[in-house]
Amino acid sequence: MTEKEKMLSGLPYIGDQALAREHRRAADLLYDFNHTRPSEAEKRIGLLRELFGSVGESFWVEPPFRCDYGGNISVGDHFYANYNCVFLDCAKITIGSHAFFAPGVSLYTAGHPVHREPRNRLVEYALPITIGDSVWLGGGVLVCPGVTVGDGAVVGAGSVVTHDIPANVVAAGNPCRVLRAITEEDRRYYCKRRLLPDGDPRFAEFSAEPV
């Protein structure tokens, strides 16, 4: 197996020249992306299409953005990532549709041995991260290697996600833990217990009493 094959299989590996070339390619694309003008939206989209492994319909990433390889990242439809997000994609990062990332979200697939001797010999490993559909990760959320965040989950700002988070829950903390389930009653609120205005037709289907 090549070092890249080991890396993508969750096995211990040591970076080699082939991986270094892929990393430099990503770094060049990221440099171009992060130095685009705000008016160059099409150029930004084109660079991300070249960088990422696969992309959906109508996605957007605010610069500055950082990743390791880019080709191990796939994003679904209507994905949005705010400023200063970092994806260490030594393993696969799979992000669903309608996922929203606040500023400073970090997805870290990469890890190192706890004992210093193999770590000093540059042994690494990587485990995939999966973010489901309609997930919202708050500002500064850090997701650790091997974690899955289920569909519809909301993770509070500043959380460190060390274990899987189930679908349709609010979770927060360090380490991140489930606080409560998301229910149909939540459709009526835009922030905590603040109701959506029932006189605005744009919110009509959400502000009505749940059936």
C-alpha positions in Angstrom: 0.0 0.0 0.0 1.1 3.6 -0.6 1.2 6.0 2.2 -1.8 7.7 0.8 -3.8 4.4 0.7 -2.8 3.8 4.3 -3.9 7.4 5.2 -7.3 7.0 3.6 -7.8 3.5 5.2 -7.3 4.7 8.8 -3.9 3.0 9.1 -0.7 4.5 10.5 1.3 6.2 7.9 4.3 8.5 7.4 4.0 11.4 4.9 6.0 11.0 1.7 6.8 13.0 -1.4 3.6 12.0 -3.2 1.5 13.4 -0.4 3.7 16.5 -0.2 3.0 17.2 -3.9 -0.8 16.9 -3.3 -0.5 19.2 -0.3 1.4 21.8 -2.3 -1.2 21.6 -5.1 -3.9 22.3 -2.5 -1.9 25.1 -1.0 -1.5 26.8 -4.3 -5.3 26.6 -5.0 -6.0 27.9 -1.5 -3.6 30.8 -2.0 -5.5 31.8 -5.1 -8.9 31.3 -3.4 -8.0 33.3 -0.3 -6.7 36.2 -2.4 -9.7 36.6 -4.7 -11.6 39.9 -4.6 -15.2 39.9 -3.1 -16.6 40.5 -6.6 -14.9 37.4 -8.0 -17.6 35.0 -7.0 -17.4 32.8 -10.1 -13.6 32.5 -9.7 -14.0 31.4 -6.1 -16.6 28.7 -7.0 -14.3 27.5 -9.8 -11.3 27.2 -7.5 -13.4 25.3 -4.9 -14.7 22.9 -7.6 -11.1 22.2 -8.6 -10.0 21.8 -5.0 -12.8 19.7 -3.5 -13.4 16.0 -4.4 -17.1 16.7 -5.1 -19.5 19.5 -4.7 -23.3 19.9 -4.8 -25.5 22.6 -6.1 -25.2 26.2 -4.9 -22.4 26.0 -2.2 -20.3 28.8 -0.7 -17.2 29.1 1.4 -16.1 32.4 2.8 -12.3 33.1 2.6 -10.0 32.7 4.4 -10.3 28.9 4.3 -7.7 26.2 4.9 -7.5 22.4 4.2 -4.8 19.8 3.7 -5.6 18.2 0.4 -9.1 19.3 -0.7 -9.7 16.2 -2.8 -10.9 14.3 0.3 -13.7 16.8 0.9 -17.2 16.3 -0.5 -20.0 18.8 0.1 -23.7 18.6 -0.6 -26.3 21.0 -2.0 -26.7 24.5 -0.5 -23.6 24.2 1.8 -22.3 27.3 3.5 -19.1 27.8 5.5 -18.4 31.2 7.1 -14.9 32.8 7.6 -11.8 31.0 9.0 -12.9 27.4 8.7 -10.2 24.7 8.7 -10.7 21.2 7.3 -7.8 18.8 7.9 -8.9 16.2 5.3 -6.2 13.5 5.6 -9.3 11.2 5.7 -12.6 11.7 4.0 -14.7 14.6 5.1 -18.3 14.2 3.9 -20.7 17.1 4.4 -24.5 16.8 3.6 -26.9 19.3 2.0 -28.1 22.4 3.7 -25.3 22.2 6.3 -24.3 25.6 7.8 -20.9 26.3 9.4 -20.4 29.4 11.5 -17.0 31.2 11.6 -14.0 29.2 12.9 -15.4 25.7 12.5 -12.6 23.1 12.4 -12.9 19.5 11.2 -9.8 17.5 12.1 -9.5 14.0 10.7 -5.8 13.9 11.5 -4.3 12.4 14.6 -1.0 11.4 16.2 0.0 8.6 18.6 -0.2 9.5 22.3 3.3 8.1 23.0 6.0 10.4 22.0 8.3 7.9 20.4 6.2 7.0 17.4 4.9 10.6 17.3 8.5 11.8 17.1 9.1 9.4 14.1 6.2 11.3 12.3 3.7 8.5 12.5 0.2 9.8 11.8 -3.3 8.5 11.3 -6.6 9.9 10.1 -10.2 8.9 10.6 -13.2 10.1 8.5 -15.6 12.8 9.6 -19.3 12.9 8.4 -21.6 15.9 8.9 -25.2 15.1 8.0 -27.9 17.0 6.2 -29.2 20.3 7.7 -26.6 20.4 10.4 -25.6 23.7 12.0 -22.2 24.0 13.6 -21.8 27.1 15.8 -18.8 29.4 15.9 -15.5 27.8 16.8 -16.8 24.2 16.9 -14.0 21.6 16.6 -14.9 18.1 15.4 -12.3 15.4 16.2 -11.3 12.4 14.1 -13.8 9.7 13.4 -16.9 11.7 14.4 -20.3 11.6 12.8 -22.8 14.4 13.4 -26.4 13.3 12.6 -28.9 15.0 10.3 -30.6 18.1 11.7 -28.3 18.4 14.7 -27.2 21.8 16.1 -23.9 22.0 17.9 -23.3 25.0 20.1 -20.5 27.5 19.7 -17.1 26.5 21.1 -18.0 22.8 21.4 -15.3 20.1 21.1 -17.0 17.1 19.5 -15.1 14.0 20.5 -17.9 11.4 20.0 -20.8 10.9 17.5 -23.8 13.2 17.9 -27.2 11.7 17.0 -29.7 13.3 14.6 -32.1 16.1 15.5 -30.6 17.2 18.9 -29.0 20.3 20.3 -25.5 19.5 21.7 -22.8 21.6 23.2 -19.8 21.6 25.6 -16.3 20.4 26.0 -16.6 17.5 25.5 -19.7 18.0 23.5 -22.9 16.3 24.9 -26.5 16.1 24.0 -28.6 18.8 25.7 -32.1 18.0 24.3 -34.0 16.8 21.3 -35.2 19.1 18.6 -39.0 19.0 18.4 -41.8 20.3 16.1 -42.4 23.0 18.7 -39.0 24.5 17.7 -40.4 25.4 14.3 -42.1 28.4 15.8 -39.0 30.0 17.3 -36.0 31.8 15.7 -33.9 32.2 18.9 -34.5 30.4 22.2 -38.2 31.3 23.1 -38.5 34.2 20.6 -41.4 33.5 18.3 -41.3 33.9 14.5 -43.7 36.7 13.5 -47.1 35.2 12.5 -48.0 38.2 10.4 -45.2 37.8 7.9 -46.2 35.5 5.0 -42.5 34.4 4.6 -42.7 32.7 8.0 -46.3 31.6 7.9 -45.7 27.8 7.6 -43.3 27.9 10.5 -45.0 30.3 12.9 -48.3 28.4 13.0 -49.1 26.1 15.8 -47.7 22.6 15.1 -50.3 20.1 13.9 
